[in-house]
Amino acid sequence: MKFDDQDLEKEHMEEVRTALQSAFPAMDKDTELQRDLWPVLLRRMETPAATVPWYDWVLAGALALAFVFFPKIALLFAYHM
């Protein structure tokens, strides 16, 4: 008995189909979400954004001053990138 590529592909697809059906059970057509997600999204949008700590601004300023007073340090940073 000779198998061709189409038979092997159909067999493989059937294996994949049965594996997926066993992994993910069928859902009812009238299944709905447990809760409405829109209010959760609105609450998440209304929360204030994360703020940058003061020491991050200090580090950024120190780096900027280092580039101003020691311009060759930029080459050092570029070399390590």
C-alpha positions in Angstrom: 0.0 0.0 0.0 1.4 3.3 -1.1 0.9 6.6 0.9 1.1 9.9 -0.8 1.6 13.3 0.7 -2.1 14.1 0.8 -3.0 11.0 2.8 -0.2 11.8 5.3 -1.3 15.4 5.5 -5.0 14.5 6.1 -3.9 12.0 8.8 -1.8 14.6 10.5 -4.6 17.2 10.3 -7.0 14.7 11.8 -4.5 14.1 14.7 -4.2 17.8 15.3 -7.9 18.3 15.2 -8.6 15.6 17.8 -5.8 16.9 20.0 -7.2 20.5 19.9 -10.7 19.3 20.5 -9.6 17.3 23.6 -7.5 20.3 24.9 -10.2 22.9 24.4 -13.7 21.7 25.2 -16.6 22.9 23.1 -18.4 26.0 24.3 -22.2 26.5 24.3 -23.4 29.0 21.7 -25.2 31.0 24.4 -22.1 31.3 26.6 -21.5 34.9 27.7 -18.8 36.6 29.7 -19.0 36.4 33.5 -18.8 40.2 33.7 -18.7 43.3 31.6 -15.1 44.3 30.8 -15.8 47.9 29.8 -16.1 49.3 33.4 -12.8 47.6 34.3 -11.1 49.2 31.2 -12.5 52.6 32.2 -11.3 52.3 35.7 -7.9 51.3 34.4 -7.7 54.3 32.1 -8.7 56.7 34.9 -5.9 55.6 37.3 -2.9 58.0 37.2 0.1 57.0 35.2 3.2 55.9 36.9 5.4 58.7 37.9 9.1 58.9 37.4 11.0 58.9 40.7 13.2 61.9 41.6 16.4 59.9 41.6 15.9 59.0 37.9 15.8 62.7 37.0 19.0 63.2 39.1 20.7 60.3 37.2 19.6 61.7 33.8 20.9 65.2 34.8 24.2 63.8 36.0 24.6 61.9 32.7 23.8 65.0 30.7 26.3 67.0 32.7 28.9 64.3 32.2 28.4 64.6 28.4 28.7 68.4 28.6 31.9 68.4 30.7 33.5 65.3 29.3 32.4 64.9 25.6 34.7 62.0 25.0 32.7 59.9 27.4 30.1 59.6 24.7 32.6 57.5 22.7 33.0 55.3 25.7 29.2 54.7 25.9 29.0 54.2 22.2 31.7 51.6 22.3 29.9 49.6 25.0 26.6 49.6 23.1 
